[in-house]
Amino acid sequence: MEYVFTGCRQDRNFRRYAFQAVAAVRTRTDVSVSADVASILKHKIPLQELPLLCRRFLEGNVDGVTGNDLLFTEKDMLVYASDRAAAAELAASKRKSHIPPRPNGSPVEEKPK
């Protein structure tokens, strides 16, 4: 199943992302995923990442779409936030372990006083 993003709207404290679910036989079904903006901000998830996160949420729904309006829950946000934090830690540790090469490959010499 493919999901095509068709738009977004704000309903009070929820952002609702609309998609069309395109089946293998090319039938289309409208579906939307809502996310609580306060929870998004609490977990420091940028708003511009939400459409892709909601699409991944739909793609990861093993049982298929069971309704027209689904909710991207705080539990889902916590999983994403912890994965993002782990990736940031890994990137930081790689930067720390990198030792810059010396100029011309020669050892560093102390200048006489």
N, C-alpha and C positions, 0 to 999 in steps of 0.2 A: 504494500500500500504506500502510495506517495501522498505527501501533504503539501499543498500549495497555500502560502500565506496570502490572504486577501484583504487584511486590514486590521485596525486596532481602534478601540474606543475606551474611554474612561467612564466607568460607572461608580460614582462616589469614590471609595478607596480601592477599587479594583480596576485593573487593566484587563480588558477582554480582547484576546487575539483570535481572529477568525481565520479559519483554514478551510480548504476543500479537500476532502479525502478522496483520492482518485484510486479506484480499485483496478485490478488487472484487466477487467473487462471494460474499463474506461467509464464506469458509472461514477458519478460525483455525489458526495454527501457533505453538507455543511456541518462543521464542528467548530467549537470554540473552546479555548483554554483561558481561564481567569487566574490572575495572580494578585495577591494582596500587596499593595504598594508599600505599606508600613513594614511588612515582613521582608520585602525585598531590600528596603533601606536598612533594616535592622541587621541583615546578613551581608550588607555592603556589596550587593549585586547590582551592577550598572543597568539602568533601564534599557539601554540599547542592546543588551544581551538577551533580553526577555523573549523576543520573537523566536530566536534560534533555540533557546532553552525550551520553550513551549513546543516547538516542532520536534525536538529530541524527545520530549516527554511523550508526545503522541507516538513517535516511532518506537519507543521503548515499551509501549503498552502491549504486553504479550497477548493479552486476551482480545485485543482489537478494541475499537472504539465502542463503548457500551452506552453512550449517551451523546447528546448534542453539545452539552456544556460541561466540561471537565474542570477540575480545580488543580492548579499547580500548588501543592500544599507546602507548609513550612518544613515538613519532613523532607520533601524533594529539594527544597532550598538548602537545607542543612547538608545534604549529601553533596550538592554542587559546591557549596562554600568550603566544605572540608577537602574536596578533591582539588579545588583551586588553591587552597592554602598549602596542601602537600606539594603541588607542582611548583609553587613559588619557593618553598623551602628547598626543594631539589635544585632549582635553578640557582638559588643563592649559594648552596653548598658547592655547586660546580664552579661558580665564579671565584669562590674563596680558594679552591684547590688549584686554580690556574696560577702558575708562576711565570711571569713575563720573561722572555728571553733577554739575555744580556746583549748589548750592542756588539756587533762583529763577532759574537761567539767567544770573546776573550774574557778571562776572569777579571773581576773588579780589582783594580789596584788602588792602594792608598797613595795619596799625593804626599810627597815629603814636605815637612814643615820648614 
